[in-house]
Amino acid sequence: MALINEHFLKLRKSCLFADITKRINAFKATHPKANLISLGTGDVTQPLAPAVIEAMHKAVEDMATKDTFHGYGPSQGYLWLREAIVKNDYLPRGIHLDPNEVFINDGAKSDTGNIGDLVRWDNSMAVTDPIFPAYIDSNVLNGRAGIFENGRWSNVTYIPCNERNAFVPKIPDHRVDMIYLCYPNNPTGMVLSKEELRQWVNYAIHNDSIIFYDAAYEAYIQQPDIPHSIYEIRGARKVAIELRSFSKTAGFTGIRCGYTVIPKGLTATTMTGERMELAPFWHHRQAAKSNGTSYISQRAAEAIYTPEGKEQIRQTIGYYMENARIIRQELTQLGLTVYGGENAPYLWVKTPADTPSWKFFEQMLYGAQVVCTPGVSFGLAGEGFIRLTSFSDRDTCQEAIRRIKVWLCT
Ligand SMILES: *Cc1c(COP(=O)(O)O)cnc(C)c1O
């Protein structure tokens, strides 16, 4: 008799996103003619950059002839892409990486989920609250998160990010082995300054912890002094793994390509206290369990580093950020308190009069026929907030705002 991984049973009970679909379906059943607008999902809407399309066509042609055909690629990803990343994403910020410290993948979700394989299942972990749920779910499946009680996992340290601390996570008063940070943040849309991030790096150095730094939204940063990479902070190479993705930077959610940086010198210890580098283990792990992402996807990613590619993705990000500016400005004028949306495509909106997130979600669904994401579905500290995304067409975004205005003003 094969025994199931019972951690799956625990996971099922905590899945709040299924609730959103359920409530939308209930609304549709009673309002079959309604035309819903969603500012809820975190998926992009604008087409790929022309430079990317061109590179993909060419890559398809490569596959058509024997001399330029590509089969299995190197498990770490093609060197030309890793070199382009090092040269364009890091060097201009004064960060010197070796292409061998960069691991190409099929997007950040896989690696945020899998990276925990590097360390023992019983390491302690901390997350910010609210948080992107994938970080926790992967730790539930290997038993690290413990059991789910009263909306929280028993073995997880939650670091609340709320109005009182201006959404800056406070350094824990005890040591933890693993810390997940995501900046610019999904869902709050907020960022950390260099000084704030430095405190986390220093904490990790002092406590011999590892930071898993998700920088999927770094391309959305507008203010000049905000760090794009954790390696802008001195000492971070020894304690931080950085996860990045082309999904939000260049609309690759359907193409699939991202990368993870594991610097040389980043170590953890064995039970007997022997210090070992993690990068070679990640290499083994990927070789054993993954074939990475396709040649065509990697050529597509390479194209965003050409002068045309850079300019084209800059324009699309600008388009989304203009949506964010419009949403922020209009909702603020309506008297709502709005956070984020200045260095990230997310807006974190406080519900009026302390209305619970789910109640406001339903009020807006029925009143304005606009879908948002309830803040509490990202963690208990998200209660009393909703998340809006700026990833829609301009027209859709403006129509949603118009409906919200009519709804709130009548
Ligand atoms: C969208 C997103 C990613 C990117 O995920 P992919 O698997 O690369 O598409 C990573 N982290 C966060 C927090 C995200 O919201």
The ligand as a Gaussian input file, in Angstrom:
#p B3LYP/6-31G(d) Opt

LIG

0 1
 C        4.404000      36.834000     -10.455000
 C        5.381000      36.629000      -9.375000
 C        6.561000      35.918000      -9.602000
 C        6.912000      35.379000     -10.953000
 O        6.492000      34.086000     -11.080000
 P        6.846000      33.261000     -12.394000
 O        6.776000      31.839000     -11.970000
 O        8.222000      33.654000     -12.791000
 O        5.835000      33.608000     -13.433000
 C        7.439000      35.743000      -8.555000
 N        7.193000      36.245000      -7.337000
 C        6.084000      36.951000      -7.086000
 C        5.874000      37.507000      -5.729000
 C        5.142000      37.152000      -8.090000
 O        4.038000      37.857000      -7.823000

